[in-house]
Amino acid sequence: MLDSPLQPQPAAPRPSPWALPLRLAVRNMRSGLDGFVVFLMSLALGVAVIGAVGQLAGALEAGLERQGRQIIGGDVTLVRMHARASEAERAAMAKVATGLSETATLRSMARLPDGSDSMLIELKSVDAAYPLVGRLDLRAGASLAAVLARGEIAVEPILLERLGLAVGDRVSIGAAKAVIGAVIDKEPDGLGDRLSYGPRVILGHATLEATGLIAPGSLVRWRYAMTLPGGGDPSGAGPAELTDARAALAAAMPESGYTVSDRRDPSPQIRRTLERLRQFLTLIGLTALIVGGVGIANAVSHFIDRRRRSIAAMRALGATGPVVVATFLAQILAMAVIGILVGLTVAATVPPALVAAFGDALPIPADAAMSWPGLLTAAGYGVLVALLFSLWPLGRAEQISPAVLFRDEVGDDTRLPPRRYVVLTAVIALALAAIAILSTDARLTALWFCLAVVVVFVAFVGLGQWVAWAARRAPRPASPELAVAIRSIGAPGGFARAVVLSLGLGLSLLVAVGLTDASLVRELQGKLPDDAPDYFMLDIKRTEIETVREIASRTATGAVVREAPMLRGRLVRLGDRAVEDIKAPPEAEWVLRGDRGITYAATLPEGSRMVAGEWWPVDYAGPPLVSFEADLARMLGVGIGDEVTVNVLGRNITARIASLRELDWDSLAINFVLVFSPNTLAGAPYNLLATVKLPPGTALSDEVSLARTLARALPTVTAIRLRDAIDAFAAVFEKVMLAVRVAGGVTLLAGALVLAGALATAQRRRVRDAVILKTLGATRARIIAAHALEYALLALVAAVIAVALGSVAAWAVLTFVIDVPFYFSAAAVLQTLAVALALVMGFGALGTWQVLRARPVAILRSE
């Protein structure tokens, strides 16, 4: 049967609404990457930084977990201060372990036999089973077992260099004179020990006993490393065996006071440090990506501006605004994918190259395997930033009318895009901030960081607008070159705003870092507080304190010696909360991790000020009481009347908080977070911590004489010169600040890309202006002078604004976070001025050279 023409025909399939925009986008892309170079470089740089940080952090964390057994010396370790394991405790360990090794670490002094020189060292006493996992490498193929059997010691090379010693020489440690039998090349479990302040010295338990350093109350850290059944595999015992072993140890020794760790998380402190470093560098990378977003916005604006007539023609032929936007959005997203892939490629290849080149210098053996979460995070950031800075200029493309075909528009387009694009931009910005905040543990810090970036970003946008406005209204100077320079700064389509915005954020960060660094170094290495001690002395026996006083007063008349009982204890509970379950702020977390110094006092210690509660009577004999540092108590959520449980010498002691104190940490005097009532620690063995304050003007020779006399008279006492300790810390701090400067330099590099893009965008106008000036009789020298003045003025404006904002940021951080006096460093300011001038003048000189190469006839004909 024939179909009737009256019968309904099947409907033709509706074309996809994206079909036409995609077809048009593909045609537009045939011209290549024209106008998108800065777009691609800005996006690739930010993605590469974030991705590389994630890759490197993942490699270090994977290495930390993979090498967990070697780092802690076994599958499980138990650590306790003061008290060596009892026979019953060793039996409990032996029940769950296939291997057991005991080590003891403490600080002491290594002295030349004649007492002419000495050095702070980190002693490590080991038994015959050490190391259970890994290998201790000694130079010249020496054997640790042979060294220990002869009663000799193994030392790190720096001790030999510092004291001018060699293998076979003798060195005094405590009451013993030990022979140096070998030099340490690599220690397998050094990372698992506490932070070292001196070179490592390894000796046997018998030699340690001969030094006389081990006595009740000595600050010695006992560590017991165990291997478990199933640990024959290089990766160690499985999770089930580890969990069972920890449960068995906790049941056998419920209040022993040991800090227990296993190979799955061999060093929580290092893991937290790596995580915070990753978070910080990711935020720096995100800042660079946002600064580069200005380049993205400029590139998209320039791209749209160059196609105004094409867009007008499309609108005249019936294309709707959404079709126009979809066409260019598809092209921009394609370019974004290219930039993100370039950035991810760099991120994936740089960390393995760094590990291969500098892996031996890393404290943790990094595992350079691919970390997909880090790469996906970087890609996500890249997509959001590309959309964030593209939608606004794309929305303006929808407002271009067919009338553009018949008349041109002059001046800046300050209209807002349609409302939906404003809303979408705001939603993407909030999503970006939410991801940055929720992906970190330090969420409050990330929140303030994001708010600061927004405030500074808005401030620089406003300042850039004001600079252009002020230049337009400035009186005409007598100098023609200066007049042209000021007119160019205020001209429509000029790049004053781009320069101020692109360089301002990076320079502000560098100024803030430089001034913070200068203030901290000045505080550390500058003039010490008037009441700061000259020496800290550890492990003084109660019978030796009078000898210390006598030697100090005899060597330096007027020397002041202050002492306090010193024990180490580990916080176990705060109120009804176990410390393991407390989520403390980062600045208070250190109190809950590991052991802390504790003391007792009948009266309020010097340098403390009571802010709440009451001090106990001198003859108090009631239930245990404790005084807590006020700021830390507030951050940890405890107060007057709450109970605190501390494990001291393997025994849990619960005391009620009777008072809160403010401490003068800046005085560098003897300060303790926890001060107990004397009856709480009655009978506990302890040594004394003392400070020695020498009279003003004491000669260095008298200081040296004091140290030598004390070393001869009290060989088991450790004397630490405060100035040496501060200098050592300042040297480490300087390296940290250098790393922060390098990270901040990434932001400045992103700003430089934006600056290059701004110059390229304004190039056509600048060529036309130069041709007109040439036609009117201007010489090449005058054009170069006008451009140089323009660049110098812009560099000066960007640097001055960066100095102002960077100084405010450094002041705020130093005053409200670090609590250190702010110091304005002229060197940091001059460095900023030099960097700004070099970048602007460098890119400007390149742009001027291209302007002068342009042929006037071709330009005039095109106009």
C-alpha positions, 0 to 999 in steps of 0.5 A, spaced: 500 500 500 502 506 498 503 511 503 498 517 503 501 524 503 496 525 508 499 520 513 504 523 518 511 522 516 516 520 522 520 526 525 527 527 523 532 527 528 533 533 532 541 535 531 545 536 537 545 543 540 552 542 540 553 540 533 554 547 530 558 550 535 563 544 535 563 544 527 565 552 528 570 551 533 574 546 529 574 550 523 576 556 528 582 552 530 585 551 524 589 557 525 593 553 530 595 556 537 594 563 535 593 568 541 593 562 546 600 561 547 600 565 554 593 561 556 597 555 555 603 556 559 599 560 564 595 554 565 600 548 564 605 552 569 600 552 575 598 545 573 605 542 573 606 545 580 600 542 583 601 536 580 609 535 581 608 537 589 602 531 589 607 527 585 613 528 590 609 528 596 606 521 594 613 519 593 616 521 599 609 518 603 610 511 599 617 511 601 616 512 608 611 507 608 615 502 604 621 503 608 617 503 615 621 497 618 627 500 616 626 507 619 623 504 626 628 498 626 623 493 626 615 491 625 613 495 632 617 499 637 616 501 644 619 508 646 620 510 653 624 516 657 628 515 663 626 508 665 629 501 662 624 495 661 624 491 667 625 483 666 617 482 666 616 488 660 622 484 656 618 478 657 612 481 655 615 483 649 619 477 647 612 473 647 610 477 641 616 478 638 621 473 633 627 478 634 628 484 640 633 489 640 634 495 645 637 501 644 638 507 648 639 515 646 641 521 650 645 527 649 652 528 652 658 532 650 664 529 647 671 532 649 678 532 647 682 528 653 686 534 655 679 538 655 681 543 650 675 543 646 668 539 646 662 538 642 655 536 643 653 529 641 647 524 640 649 518 643 646 511 641 647 505 645 646 498 642 646 491 643 648 485 639 642 484 636 642 491 633 640 492 627 634 488 626 632 490 620 637 494 615 644 495 615 649 500 619 654 502 614 661 503 616 667 506 612 673 501 610 668 495 611 669 495 618 664 491 622 660 494 628 660 487 632 667 488 632 667 495 634 663 494 640 666 487 642 673 491 643 669 497 647 670 502 641 665 507 638 663 509 631 662 516 630 659 520 624 665 524 620 663 531 622 665 529 629 672 528 627 672 534 623 670 539 628 675 536 634 681 534 629 680 527 631 682 520 627 680 513 627 684 510 633 684 517 637 681 517 644 675 522 646 672 523 653 665 521 654 662 522 661 667 519 665 670 514 660 675 515 655 673 511 648 677 509 642 674 511 635 674 505 632 670 506 625 666 512 622 659 511 620 657 512 613 649 510 614 645 509 619 639 505 618 634 507 623 636 514 624 630 517 621 626 514 627 630 517 632 628 524 635 631 530 632 639 530 632 643 536 635 649 533 634 653 528 630 651 521 632 656 516 636 654 509 637 657 505 642 655 498 646 651 498 653 657 496 657 661 502 654 655 507 656 655 504 663 662 506 663 661 513 662 657 514 668 651 517 664 646 512 666 643 514 673 636 515 676 633 521 672 637 521 666 634 524 660 635 517 656 630 515 651 630 507 651 627 504 645 625 497 643 625 494 636 621 488 635 620 483 629 614 479 628 612 472 626 610 473 618 616 479 618 620 475 614 617 478 608 621 485 606 615 489 607 614 486 614 608 483 618 601 484 615 596 489 618 593 483 622 599 481 626 601 488 627 594 489 630 594 483 634 601 485 637 599 492 639 593 489 643 597 484 646 603 489 648 597 493 651 594 488 655 600 486 658 603 493 660 597 497 660 600 503 664 607 502 662 608 509 659 611 506 652 609 510 646 608 504 641 609 505 633 609 500 627 611 500 620 605 502 617 606 509 620 613 509 622 614 517 624 607 520 625 611 527 626 615 526 619 608 524 616 605 530 618 610 535 616 610 532 609 603 533 609 603 540 611 609 541 606 604 538 601 598 543 603 603 549 603 606 548 596 599 546 593 596 553 596 602 556 593 601 552 586 594 554 586 596 561 587 600 561 581 595 558 577 590 564 579 595 569 578 596 565 571 588 566 571 589 573 569 593 571 563 588 566 561 582 572 562 587 576 558 588 571 552 580 570 552 579 577 552 584 578 546 581 572 542 574 575 543 576 582 541 580 580 535 574 576 533 569 581 534 567 582 526 566 575 526 562 574 531 558 580 529 557 576 522 555 570 525 550 574 529 547 577 523 546 571 519 542 568 525 547 565 530 544 566 537 548 569 543 549 562 546 551 559 540 556 564 539 559 563 546 558 555 546 563 555 539 568 559 543 567 555 549 569 549 546 575 552 543 577 554 549 576 548 553 580 544 547 586 549 549 585 548 556 585 540 555 592 541 551 595 546 557 593 541 562 596 535 559 602 539 558 602 541 565 601 533 567 606 531 563 611 535 566 608 534 573 609 526 572 616 527 569 620 532 574 619 528 581 622 522 578 628 526 575 629 529 582 629 523 585 634 520 581 638 526 581 638 527 588 635 521 592 641 520 596 640 527 599 633 526 601 632 523 608 626 518 606 627 513 600 622 516 595 618 511 591 617 515 584 611 511 582 605 514 579 601 518 584 594 518 580 590 522 586 595 528 585 595 528 578 587 528 578 587 534 583 592 538 579 587 537 573 581 538 577 584 545 579 586 546 572 579 545 569 576 550 574 581 555 573 580 555 566 573 556 567 573 561 572 577 566 568 574 564 561 567 565 563 567 572 564 570 575 557 566 569 554 559 572 557 561 579 553 562 575 547 554 574 547 553 582 547 557 583 541 551 586 536 551 585 528 552 593 528 560 592 529 560 590 522 559 598 520 562 601 526 568 600 531 568 601 538 573 605 542 575 604 549 574 599 555 568 595 555 566 595 562 559 592 562 558 586 566 556 580 562 549 577 563 547 575 570 548 567 568 555 568 567 556 572 573 553 567 577 557 561 574 563 565 575 561 565 583 559 558 583 566 556 580 570 560 585 566 558 591 568 550 588 575 552 588 576 555 595 571 549 598 576 544 594 582 547 597 580 548 604 576 541 605 583 537 602 587 539 607 587 538 615 589 545 617 582 548 614 582 554 618 589 556 615 587 554 608 581 558 609 585 564 611 589 563 605 584 563 600 581 569 603 587 573 603 588 571 596 581 574 594 582 580 598 589 581 595 587 579 588 581 584 588 586 590 591 590 589 585 585 589 580 582 596 584 589 599 584 590 597 577 584 601 575 586 607 579 593 607 576 590 608 569 585 613 572 590 617 575 594 617 569 589 619 564 588 625 569 595 627 571 597 634 568 601 634 562 609 634 564 614 638 560 618 632 557 615 629 551 617 622 553 614 623 559 608 625 557 607 619 552 609 614 557 603 617 562 598 617 556 600 610 554 599 608 562 592 611 562 590 609 555 584 604 553 587 598 552 593 599 556 597 594 560 598 598 567 592 594 570 595 587 567 602 589 570 600 591 577 596 585 578 600 580 575 607 582 578 603 585 584 601 578 587 608 575 586 612 581 589 608 581 595 609 574 597 616 575 596 616 581 600 612 578 605 617 572 606 623 576 605 621 581 611 618 575 615 625 572 614 629 578 616 625 579 622 626 572 625 633 572 623 634 578 627 630 576 633 634 569 633 641 572 631 640 579 634 641 582 641 638 576 646 633 578 652 637 582 657 635 576 662 637 570 657 642 565 660 648 564 656 648 556 658 643 550 659 646 545 663 643 538 663 643 532 667 646 535 673 645 530 679 642 534 686 649 533 689 653 537 683 649 543 683 653 546 688 659 545 684 656 548 678 655 554 682 662 554 685 665 554 678 661 559 675 662 564 681 669 563 681 670 563 673 665 569 672 664 573 678 657 575 679 654 569 675 647 567 676 645 560 676 638 558 676 636 550 677 629 546 677 628 539 677 627 536 670 623 529 668 620 527 662 613 525 662 608 523 656 601 526 657 596 520 657 589 523 658 586 530 658 580 529 662 576 523 660 579 524 653 585 519 651 591 524 647 590 519 641 583 521 640 584 529 641 584 533 634 589 539 637 590 545 633 597 545 629 600 550 634 598 545 640 599 539 637 607 538 639 604 538 647 601 531 645 606 528 641 612 524 645 614 526 652 615 533 655 619 536 660 616 536 667 617 539 674 615 541 680 615 547 685 613 549 691 612 557 689 610 560 682 616 559 678 620 565 676 618 568 669 611 565 670 604 569 671 598 566 674 592 568 670 587 563 673 586 559 679 591 559 685 597 556 687 598 551 692 601 552 699 608 551 700 607 545 705 601 542 701 600 535 702 593 533 699 591 530 692 596 531 686 595 538 683 598 541 676 599 548 673 598 548 666 600 553 661 594 558 659 594 558 652 595 551 651 590 549 656 585 554 652 587 550 645 586 543 648 580 545 651 582 544 659 581 549 665 581 549 672 578 543 675 580 538 669 584 532 670 591 531 667 594 524 666 601 524 665 606 517 665 612 518 668 617 513 669 612 508 667 607 510 672 600 514 670 600 520 675 593 524 675 593 531 677 587 536 677 589 543 674 589 548 680 592 554 676 593 557 669 600 561 667 602 565 662 610 564 660 615 569 658 618 564 652 622 570 650 626 570 656 629 563 654 629 562 661 627 555 664 619 554 662 615 548 663 608 547 660 606 542 666 609 544 673 606 539 679 605 540 686 612 537 690 608 532 693 606 529 686 613 527 684 616 526 691 620 520 691 621 520 683 628 520 681 630 526 677 636 530 675 636 538 675 636 543 669 640 549 670 641 555 666 648 560 667 647 567 666 654 570 666 655 578 667 655 583 662 661 584 658 664 577 660 670 575 655 669 569 651 676 567 654 672 566 660 666 563 657 671 558 654 674 557 661 668 556 664 666 550 659 672 547 660 672 547 668 665 544 668 667 539 663 673 536 667 669 537 674 663 534 672 664 530 666 657 527 665 653 534 665 651 536 658 653 544 657 649 547 651 651 554 649 645 558 647 648 562 642 651 556 638 644 553 639 641 559 636 646 559 630 645 552 628 637 553 628 638 559 624 642 556 619 636 550 618 631 556 618 635 560 613 634 553 608 627 553 610 626 560 608 630 559 601 625 553 599 619 558 601 622 563 597 623 558 591 616 556 592 614 564 592 618 565 585 613 560 582 608 565 583 612 571 580 613 566 574 606 566 573 606 573 573 611 574 568 607 570 563 601 574 564 606 580 563 608 577 557 601 576 555 599 583 556 605 586 552 603 581 546 595 584 547 597 591 547 602 590 541 598 592 535 596 599 539 603 600 541 605 599 533 600 604 531 602 609 536 609 608 534 608 609 527 604 615 528 609 618 532 615 617 527 610 620 522 610 626 526 617 626 527 619 622 533 626 619 533 627 612 535 631 614 541 625 618 543 620 612 542 625 608 546 626 613 552 618 614 552 617 606 553 623 606 558 619 611 562 613 607 561 616 601 564 620 604 569 613 607 572 609 601 572 615 597 575 615 602 580 608 602 582 608 595 582 614 594 587 611 600 591 604 597 592 607 590 593 612 593 598 606 596 602 602 589 602 607 585 603 609 589 609 602 589 612 602 581 611 609 580 614 607 584 620 600 581 621 604 574 621 609 576 625 605 579 630 599 575 631 601 568 629 609 568 630 609 573 636 616 576 634 617 583 633 616 586 626 623 588 622 623 592 616 629 590 612 631 595 606 635 589 603 628 585 602 625 592 599 631 593 594 630 586 592 623 587 590 624 593 586 630 590 582 626 584 581 620 588 578 624 593 574 628 587 571 622 583 569 618 589 566 624 592 563 626 586 560 619 584 557 618 591 555 625 592 551 623 586 547 616 589 546 619 595 544 624 592 539 618 589 536 615 595 535 621 599 532 621 593 527 614 594 524 614 598 517 610 604 517 607 604 510 604 597 512 601 599 518 598 606 515 595 602 509 591 598 514 589 603 518 
